Amino acid sequence: MSVDVRITGAGYAEVAGRPVVSGVGEEPQDAVLDYLHRQVLSTGAPVLATVTDERIAFVVRIQVLEDGSSHFTAQPEPAPVPVPAAVPAAVPVPAAVPVPEPAPVPVAQPVPAPEPAPVPVPAAVPAAVPVPAAVPVPEPAPVPVAQPVPAPEPAPVPVAQPVPAPEPAPVPVPAAVPVPAPVPVPAAASAPAHPVDDLVAGPGARIQEALQLGRIEWAATLAQQSVSAAAERLGWESPEVLQLRELSAYVAFVAGDARRAFQVSIEIARIRGGHDDPQALQSVLNAAAAWLKVADPAEGLRMGRDLIALWSALPAADEAQLESARARMRRLETRAGTA
């Protein structure tokens, strides 16, 4: 398996286009290695990564193994810098700006032309000859039109009276406004989606934003509050609340609280497994990633027993991944026996 990794000059990391958030005091390359190691555990195969580190302007190729170790597969190379390609894109913009400027110039010339009718005509002989010829023609027309206007001046008086008459005509329009009063109907129709949007989608976006900004403690607090509020309205086992709880487990993992991340993930896996939800396997893999972070042998053994019991009961479980987990259990037993 091969993936592309990018670390920006500001220290943000992406793996295959997905952001990888560093923990408090954690370097972005360490967060990337942890992420790639979880992929190795989930797929059961080493991961080849092409890392473009914009901080040092080099491309590095590495391989991450199942035990979490990594090594170079090639010598570092200078990173390509395609920045100048964007410069010519801005050049045509100012080039297009002066094009409309000549348009207002001829418009201003015909305006003074009508005042001295004979003199300006020869001045604009090449292009404006037809224009002044057409200008004097309509000029006599408005003169007679202006004469009949003063004649029917008494007429405007009754005309002014009918003007208020059409004003009541718009009144029915507000009267018709109540007709769209059925708008409340869609509002009622959207009511079922309202709790989900307010209780799940909104908090989820804010938690992700806090993670991107590195505000891990704030993200953890917001995740706990959001889960409690959503569960009170939708139930602890609703799909939407399970998504929020999964995000809460990830925040705990990023914050370094592997125990909490494991407990939340394994509980979600049990709920989804009980409903034959295929996402139960991903929840188990999330729990396994948190389990690998627990260093205490006794606690690792206790958590591992629960994990493998649930994992092996899933029909989509990968036997190679399970065997890797059992091998870690044997190592933990050895460490616990010698402790």
C-alpha beads as a LAMMPS data file, in Angstrom:
LAMMPS data file: protein, C-alpha beads

339 atoms
338 bonds

1 atom types
1 bond types

-500.0 500.0 xlo xhi
-500.0 500.0 ylo yhi
-500.0 500.0 zlo zhi

Masses

1 110.0

Atoms # bond

1 1 1 0.000 0.000 0.000
2 1 1 1.363 3.420 -0.991
3 1 1 0.167 6.846 0.220
4 1 1 1.164 10.485 -0.307
5 1 1 1.972 12.589 2.757
6 1 1 2.330 16.389 2.831
7 1 1 3.661 18.530 5.689
8 1 1 3.165 22.245 5.072
9 1 1 5.539 25.003 6.035
10 1 1 3.168 25.910 8.883
11 1 1 3.452 22.382 10.307
12 1 1 0.084 20.987 9.180
13 1 1 0.086 17.369 7.933
14 1 1 -2.084 15.545 5.394
15 1 1 -2.157 11.845 4.491
16 1 1 -3.836 11.054 1.166
17 1 1 -5.508 14.477 1.324
18 1 1 -6.936 13.915 4.843
19 1 1 -5.714 16.168 7.693
20 1 1 -3.746 14.549 10.508
21 1 1 -3.895 16.533 13.744
22 1 1 -0.817 16.597 15.993
23 1 1 -1.264 16.244 19.728
24 1 1 -0.124 18.814 22.265
25 1 1 3.676 19.102 21.951
26 1 1 3.724 16.448 19.207
27 1 1 5.664 17.017 15.982
28 1 1 3.636 16.595 12.749
29 1 1 5.928 13.826 11.494
30 1 1 5.250 11.817 14.686
31 1 1 1.501 12.220 14.202
32 1 1 1.897 11.019 10.588
33 1 1 3.874 7.948 11.699
34 1 1 1.172 7.075 14.257
35 1 1 -1.492 7.457 11.572
36 1 1 0.435 5.259 9.110
37 1 1 1.049 2.654 11.814
38 1 1 -2.713 2.417 12.427
39 1 1 -3.171 1.842 8.703
40 1 1 -0.602 -0.971 8.850
41 1 1 -2.522 -2.591 11.702
42 1 1 -5.842 -2.260 9.893
43 1 1 -4.573 -3.669 6.600
44 1 1 -1.995 -6.141 7.917
45 1 1 0.595 -4.969 5.388
46 1 1 3.470 -2.438 5.490
47 1 1 2.747 1.046 4.167
48 1 1 4.969 2.895 1.703
49 1 1 4.727 6.667 2.065
50 1 1 6.043 9.509 -0.084
51 1 1 6.473 12.439 2.324
52 1 1 6.719 15.965 0.883
53 1 1 7.996 18.142 3.738
54 1 1 7.607 21.780 2.690
55 1 1 9.456 22.933 5.797
56 1 1 12.746 21.560 4.418
57 1 1 11.694 21.433 0.727
58 1 1 12.525 17.730 0.403
59 1 1 10.669 14.551 -0.595
60 1 1 11.342 11.498 1.602
61 1 1 10.186 7.924 0.920
62 1 1 9.687 5.654 3.932
63 1 1 8.175 2.277 4.834
64 1 1 6.214 1.759 8.074
65 1 1 6.120 -1.770 9.526
66 1 1 3.685 -3.573 11.807
67 1 1 5.833 -3.091 14.932
68 1 1 5.676 0.679 14.420
69 1 1 9.211 1.060 13.095
70 1 1 10.002 2.905 9.866
71 1 1 12.974 3.221 7.505
72 1 1 13.966 5.079 4.347
73 1 1 13.428 3.330 1.013
74 1 1 15.296 5.952 -1.050
75 1 1 17.525 8.979 -0.665
76 1 1 15.744 12.313 0.043
77 1 1 15.145 14.447 -3.026
78 1 1 14.498 18.195 -3.412
79 1 1 10.787 18.935 -3.544
80 1 1 9.473 20.484 -6.782
81 1 1 8.327 24.092 -6.413
82 1 1 5.467 24.772 -8.892
83 1 1 4.752 28.214 -7.401
84 1 1 5.826 30.352 -10.442
85 1 1 3.148 28.647 -12.560
86 1 1 0.554 30.710 -10.740
87 1 1 2.221 34.062 -11.651
88 1 1 1.141 34.239 -15.331
89 1 1 -2.418 33.475 -14.303
90 1 1 -2.660 36.952 -12.768
91 1 1 -1.149 38.716 -15.827
92 1 1 -4.212 38.421 -18.114
93 1 1 -6.431 39.981 -15.464
94 1 1 -4.923 43.496 -15.680
95 1 1 -4.573 43.009 -19.457
96 1 1 -8.344 42.624 -19.708
97 1 1 -9.022 45.676 -17.522
98 1 1 -7.922 48.390 -20.030
99 1 1 -10.081 46.912 -22.825
100 1 1 -13.372 48.463 -21.619
101 1 1 -11.676 51.864 -20.985
102 1 1 -11.860 53.067 -24.636
103 1 1 -15.635 52.418 -24.638
104 1 1 -16.536 55.417 -22.416
105 1 1 -14.350 57.746 -24.578
106 1 1 -16.588 57.630 -27.712
107 1 1 -19.670 57.881 -25.504
108 1 1 -18.403 61.199 -24.127
109 1 1 -17.620 62.572 -27.639
110 1 1 -21.136 62.316 -29.080
111 1 1 -22.525 64.295 -26.108
112 1 1 -20.743 67.603 -26.964
113 1 1 -21.253 66.925 -30.686
114 1 1 -24.961 67.942 -30.774
115 1 1 -24.320 71.426 -29.260
116 1 1 -22.389 72.946 -32.239
117 1 1 -24.078 70.794 -34.885
118 1 1 -22.032 71.817 -38.014
119 1 1 -18.581 72.203 -36.451
120 1 1 -18.148 68.848 -34.618
121 1 1 -19.429 66.842 -37.587
122 1 1 -16.271 67.326 -39.675
123 1 1 -14.138 66.776 -36.546
124 1 1 -15.504 63.221 -36.236
125 1 1 -15.757 62.602 -40.004
126 1 1 -14.164 59.109 -39.979
127 1 1 -16.525 57.344 -37.545
128 1 1 -18.972 59.816 -36.057
129 1 1 -20.518 61.176 -39.321
130 1 1 -23.491 58.769 -39.173
131 1 1 -23.906 59.359 -35.440
132 1 1 -24.573 63.146 -35.541
133 1 1 -26.703 62.601 -38.656
134 1 1 -28.925 60.370 -36.551
135 1 1 -28.778 62.681 -33.519
136 1 1 -30.506 65.762 -35.088
137 1 1 -33.294 63.583 -36.509
138 1 1 -34.772 62.605 -33.146
139 1 1 -34.256 66.142 -31.762
140 1 1 -37.279 67.683 -33.536
141 1 1 -39.396 64.724 -32.423
142 1 1 -39.105 65.467 -28.702
143 1 1 -40.039 69.138 -29.363
144 1 1 -43.643 68.387 -30.447
145 1 1 -43.882 65.794 -27.709
146 1 1 -43.003 68.440 -25.155
147 1 1 -45.741 70.785 -26.566
148 1 1 -48.662 68.407 -26.108
149 1 1 -47.496 67.818 -22.578
150 1 1 -48.348 71.344 -21.347
151 1 1 -51.687 71.209 -23.181
152 1 1 -53.065 68.266 -21.209
153 1 1 -51.746 69.728 -17.966
154 1 1 -55.303 69.826 -16.573
155 1 1 -55.534 66.127 -17.473
156 1 1 -52.780 65.150 -15.047
157 1 1 -55.066 66.253 -12.223
158 1 1 -57.516 63.393 -12.788
159 1 1 -54.547 61.188 -13.675
160 1 1 -53.048 61.936 -10.270
161 1 1 -56.340 60.847 -8.686
162 1 1 -56.351 57.396 -10.254
163 1 1 -52.737 56.974 -9.069
164 1 1 -53.871 56.458 -5.488
165 1 1 -56.506 54.101 -6.858
166 1 1 -53.868 51.553 -8.007
167 1 1 -52.289 51.871 -4.571
168 1 1 -55.011 49.839 -2.951
169 1 1 -54.247 47.231 -5.642
170 1 1 -50.964 46.282 -3.925
171 1 1 -52.937 45.901 -0.716
172 1 1 -54.271 42.532 -1.884
173 1 1 -50.640 41.469 -2.263
174 1 1 -50.048 41.630 1.492
175 1 1 -53.473 40.119 1.789
176 1 1 -52.113 37.275 -0.312
177 1 1 -49.040 37.004 1.913
178 1 1 -51.000 34.903 4.414
179 1 1 -51.515 32.443 1.544
180 1 1 -47.846 31.402 1.738
181 1 1 -48.630 30.820 5.399
182 1 1 -48.303 27.132 4.434
183 1 1 -44.543 27.931 4.698
184 1 1 -44.825 26.791 8.338
185 1 1 -45.593 23.354 6.892
186 1 1 -42.058 22.888 5.500
187 1 1 -40.788 24.367 8.753
188 1 1 -42.633 21.601 10.574
189 1 1 -41.355 19.095 8.045
190 1 1 -37.791 20.168 8.750
191 1 1 -38.382 19.872 12.487
192 1 1 -37.262 16.214 12.652
193 1 1 -33.949 17.149 10.990
194 1 1 -33.530 20.188 13.238
195 1 1 -32.346 18.296 16.340
196 1 1 -29.902 16.254 14.267
197 1 1 -28.446 19.353 12.594
198 1 1 -28.197 21.314 15.833
199 1 1 -27.110 18.442 18.076
200 1 1 -24.791 16.495 15.760
201 1 1 -23.686 18.273 12.563
202 1 1 -22.986 21.640 14.204
203 1 1 -20.993 20.332 17.193
204 1 1 -19.151 17.873 14.945
205 1 1 -17.942 20.706 12.716
206 1 1 -16.863 22.786 15.740
207 1 1 -14.965 19.836 17.235
208 1 1 -13.128 19.270 13.948
209 1 1 -12.268 22.969 13.770
210 1 1 -10.894 22.926 17.318
211 1 1 -8.716 19.931 16.409
212 1 1 -7.395 21.712 13.327
213 1 1 -6.459 24.711 15.476
214 1 1 -4.704 22.462 18.001
215 1 1 -7.195 23.298 20.793
216 1 1 -7.313 19.686 22.020
217 1 1 -8.672 20.358 25.533
218 1 1 -11.451 22.537 24.138
219 1 1 -12.285 19.855 21.566
220 1 1 -12.471 17.195 24.328
221 1 1 -14.771 19.330 26.493
222 1 1 -17.003 20.198 23.544
223 1 1 -17.157 16.524 22.507
224 1 1 -18.320 15.378 25.963
225 1 1 -20.957 18.113 26.189
226 1 1 -22.198 17.443 22.645
227 1 1 -22.519 13.689 23.243
228 1 1 -24.539 14.231 26.434
229 1 1 -26.887 16.771 24.796
230 1 1 -27.434 14.642 21.672
231 1 1 -27.938 11.406 23.637
232 1 1 -30.576 13.061 25.816
233 1 1 -32.648 13.889 22.721
234 1 1 -31.798 11.038 20.339
235 1 1 -30.703 8.136 22.562
236 1 1 -27.261 6.723 23.344
237 1 1 -27.425 4.105 20.577
238 1 1 -28.775 6.285 17.748
239 1 1 -26.512 6.349 14.647
240 1 1 -25.981 10.102 14.960
241 1 1 -24.921 9.893 18.614
242 1 1 -22.627 6.961 17.819
243 1 1 -20.870 9.186 15.280
244 1 1 -20.386 11.884 17.903
245 1 1 -19.130 9.324 20.429
246 1 1 -16.673 7.997 17.847
247 1 1 -15.404 11.548 17.311
248 1 1 -15.119 11.924 21.095
249 1 1 -12.978 8.756 21.210
250 1 1 -10.715 10.158 18.505
251 1 1 -10.300 13.418 20.457
252 1 1 -9.330 11.383 23.528
253 1 1 -6.806 9.448 21.419
254 1 1 -5.265 12.678 20.087
255 1 1 -5.153 14.083 23.627
256 1 1 -3.154 11.028 24.769
257 1 1 -5.979 9.442 26.814
258 1 1 -5.693 5.957 25.281
259 1 1 -7.782 4.298 27.993
260 1 1 -10.804 6.491 27.391
261 1 1 -10.400 6.186 23.614
262 1 1 -10.390 2.383 23.991
263 1 1 -13.406 2.251 26.315
264 1 1 -15.560 4.473 24.082
265 1 1 -14.528 2.664 20.885
266 1 1 -15.094 -0.846 22.282
267 1 1 -18.533 0.157 23.573
268 1 1 -19.469 1.555 20.150
269 1 1 -18.214 -1.685 18.563
270 1 1 -20.460 -3.766 20.882
271 1 1 -23.516 -1.653 20.009
272 1 1 -22.851 -1.817 16.281
273 1 1 -22.031 -5.525 16.415
274 1 1 -25.324 -6.181 18.191
275 1 1 -27.141 -4.523 15.280
276 1 1 -25.050 -6.330 12.627
277 1 1 -23.687 -2.955 11.555
278 1 1 -20.675 -3.431 9.220
279 1 1 -19.080 -0.337 10.799
280 1 1 -18.510 -2.436 13.942
281 1 1 -15.203 -3.652 12.469
282 1 1 -13.910 -0.082 12.070
283 1 1 -14.867 0.640 15.692
284 1 1 -12.883 -2.453 16.754
285 1 1 -9.866 -1.262 14.761
286 1 1 -10.141 2.143 16.481
287 1 1 -10.151 0.377 19.837
288 1 1 -7.116 -1.693 18.766
289 1 1 -5.186 1.481 17.857
290 1 1 -5.871 2.884 21.349
291 1 1 -4.955 -0.472 22.940
292 1 1 -1.502 -0.332 21.333
293 1 1 -0.853 2.934 23.218
294 1 1 -1.387 1.309 26.648
295 1 1 2.030 0.451 28.079
296 1 1 0.986 -1.182 31.374
297 1 1 1.077 -4.992 30.810
298 1 1 -1.694 -5.890 33.281
299 1 1 -4.068 -3.266 31.910
300 1 1 -3.096 -4.184 28.349
301 1 1 -3.977 -7.837 29.034
302 1 1 -7.377 -6.944 30.492
303 1 1 -8.243 -4.646 27.595
304 1 1 -6.838 -7.105 25.037
305 1 1 -9.086 -9.945 26.247
306 1 1 -12.199 -7.814 25.734
307 1 1 -10.935 -6.592 22.374
308 1 1 -10.063 -10.024 20.918
309 1 1 -13.279 -11.613 22.209
310 1 1 -15.372 -9.011 20.386
311 1 1 -13.073 -8.835 17.344
312 1 1 -13.090 -12.599 16.708
313 1 1 -16.919 -12.664 16.810
314 1 1 -17.230 -10.292 13.845
315 1 1 -17.783 -12.065 10.509
316 1 1 -15.594 -9.529 8.649
317 1 1 -12.615 -9.926 10.994
318 1 1 -9.246 -10.438 9.322
319 1 1 -7.459 -13.483 10.740
320 1 1 -4.006 -11.984 10.125
321 1 1 -4.895 -8.883 12.150
322 1 1 -6.325 -11.050 14.917
323 1 1 -3.154 -13.132 15.024
324 1 1 -1.112 -9.934 15.327
325 1 1 -3.253 -8.910 18.317
326 1 1 -2.823 -12.366 19.900
327 1 1 0.943 -12.085 19.435
328 1 1 0.907 -8.812 21.374
329 1 1 -1.098 -10.536 24.125
330 1 1 1.646 -13.164 24.404
331 1 1 4.270 -10.430 24.685
332 1 1 2.197 -8.666 27.364
333 1 1 1.891 -11.940 29.315
334 1 1 5.657 -12.323 29.230
335 1 1 6.164 -8.748 30.452
336 1 1 3.509 -9.157 33.169
337 1 1 5.160 -12.379 34.354
338 1 1 8.576 -10.769 34.648
339 1 1 7.308 -7.555 36.219

Bonds

1 1 1 2
2 1 2 3
3 1 3 4
4 1 4 5
5 1 5 6
6 1 6 7
7 1 7 8
8 1 8 9
9 1 9 10
10 1 10 11
11 1 11 12
12 1 12 13
13 1 13 14
14 1 14 15
15 1 15 16
16 1 16 17
17 1 17 18
18 1 18 19
19 1 19 20
20 1 20 21
21 1 21 22
22 1 22 23
23 1 23 24
24 1 24 25
25 1 25 26
26 1 26 27
27 1 27 28
28 1 28 29
29 1 29 30
30 1 30 31
31 1 31 32
32 1 32 33
33 1 33 34
34 1 34 35
35 1 35 36
36 1 36 37
37 1 37 38
38 1 38 39
39 1 39 40
40 1 40 41
41 1 41 42
42 1 42 43
43 1 43 44
44 1 44 45
45 1 45 46
46 1 46 47
47 1 47 48
48 1 48 49
49 1 49 50
50 1 50 51
51 1 51 52
52 1 52 53
53 1 53 54
54 1 54 55
55 1 55 56
56 1 56 57
57 1 57 58
58 1 58 59
59 1 59 60
60 1 60 61
61 1 61 62
62 1 62 63
63 1 63 64
64 1 64 65
65 1 65 66
66 1 66 67
67 1 67 68
68 1 68 69
69 1 69 70
70 1 70 71
71 1 71 72
72 1 72 73
73 1 73 74
74 1 74 75
75 1 75 76
76 1 76 77
77 1 77 78
78 1 78 79
79 1 79 80
80 1 80 81
81 1 81 82
82 1 82 83
83 1 83 84
84 1 84 85
85 1 85 86
86 1 86 87
87 1 87 88
88 1 88 89
89 1 89 90
90 1 90 91
91 1 91 92
92 1 92 93
93 1 93 94
94 1 94 95
95 1 95 96
96 1 96 97
97 1 97 98
98 1 98 99
99 1 99 100
100 1 100 101
101 1 101 102
102 1 102 103
103 1 103 104
104 1 104 105
105 1 105 106
106 1 106 107
107 1 107 108
108 1 108 109
109 1 109 110
110 1 110 111
111 1 111 112
112 1 112 113
113 1 113 114
114 1 114 115
115 1 115 116
116 1 116 117
117 1 117 118
118 1 118 119
119 1 119 120
120 1 120 121
121 1 121 122
122 1 122 123
123 1 123 124
124 1 124 125
125 1 125 126
126 1 126 127
127 1 127 128
128 1 128 129
129 1 129 130
130 1 130 131
131 1 131 132
132 1 132 133
133 1 133 134
134 1 134 135
135 1 135 136
136 1 136 137
137 1 137 138
138 1 138 139
139 1 139 140
140 1 140 141
141 1 141 142
142 1 142 143
143 1 143 144
144 1 144 145
145 1 145 146
146 1 146 147
147 1 147 148
148 1 148 149
149 1 149 150
150 1 150 151
151 1 151 152
152 1 152 153
153 1 153 154
154 1 154 155
155 1 155 156
156 1 156 157
157 1 157 158
158 1 158 159
159 1 159 160
160 1 160 161
161 1 161 162
162 1 162 163
163 1 163 164
164 1 164 165
165 1 165 166
166 1 166 167
167 1 167 168
168 1 168 169
169 1 169 170
170 1 170 171
171 1 171 172
172 1 172 173
173 1 173 174
174 1 174 175
175 1 175 176
176 1 176 177
177 1 177 178
178 1 178 179
179 1 179 180
180 1 180 181
181 1 181 182
182 1 182 183
183 1 183 184
184 1 184 185
185 1 185 186
186 1 186 187
187 1 187 188
188 1 188 189
189 1 189 190
190 1 190 191
191 1 191 192
192 1 192 193
193 1 193 194
194 1 194 195
195 1 195 196
196 1 196 197
197 1 197 198
198 1 198 199
199 1 199 200
200 1 200 201
201 1 201 202
202 1 202 203
203 1 203 204
204 1 204 205
205 1 205 206
206 1 206 207
207 1 207 208
208 1 208 209
209 1 209 210
210 1 210 211
211 1 211 212
212 1 212 213
213 1 213 214
214 1 214 215
215 1 215 216
216 1 216 217
217 1 217 218
218 1 218 219
219 1 219 220
220 1 220 221
221 1 221 222
222 1 222 223
223 1 223 224
224 1 224 225
225 1 225 226
226 1 226 227
227 1 227 228
228 1 228 229
229 1 229 230
230 1 230 231
231 1 231 232
232 1 232 233
233 1 233 234
234 1 234 235
235 1 235 236
236 1 236 237
237 1 237 238
238 1 238 239
239 1 239 240
240 1 240 241
241 1 241 242
242 1 242 243
243 1 243 244
244 1 244 245
245 1 245 246
246 1 246 247
247 1 247 248
248 1 248 249
249 1 249 250
250 1 250 251
251 1 251 252
252 1 252 253
253 1 253 254
254 1 254 255
255 1 255 256
256 1 256 257
257 1 257 258
258 1 258 259
259 1 259 260
260 1 260 261
261 1 261 262
262 1 262 263
263 1 263 264
264 1 264 265
265 1 265 266
266 1 266 267
267 1 267 268
268 1 268 269
269 1 269 270
270 1 270 271
271 1 271 272
272 1 272 273
273 1 273 274
274 1 274 275
275 1 275 276
276 1 276 277
277 1 277 278
278 1 278 279
279 1 279 280
280 1 280 281
281 1 281 282
282 1 282 283
283 1 283 284
284 1 284 285
285 1 285 286
286 1 286 287
287 1 287 288
288 1 288 289
289 1 289 290
290 1 290 291
291 1 291 292
292 1 292 293
293 1 293 294
294 1 294 295
295 1 295 296
296 1 296 297
297 1 297 298
298 1 298 299
299 1 299 300
300 1 300 301
301 1 301 302
302 1 302 303
303 1 303 304
304 1 304 305
305 1 305 306
306 1 306 307
307 1 307 308
308 1 308 309
309 1 309 310
310 1 310 311
311 1 311 312
312 1 312 313
313 1 313 314
314 1 314 315
315 1 315 316
316 1 316 317
317 1 317 318
318 1 318 319
319 1 319 320
320 1 320 321
321 1 321 322
322 1 322 323
323 1 323 324
324 1 324 325
325 1 325 326
326 1 326 327
327 1 327 328
328 1 328 329
329 1 329 330
330 1 330 331
331 1 331 332
332 1 332 333
333 1 333 334
334 1 334 335
335 1 335 336
336 1 336 337
337 1 337 338
338 1 338 339
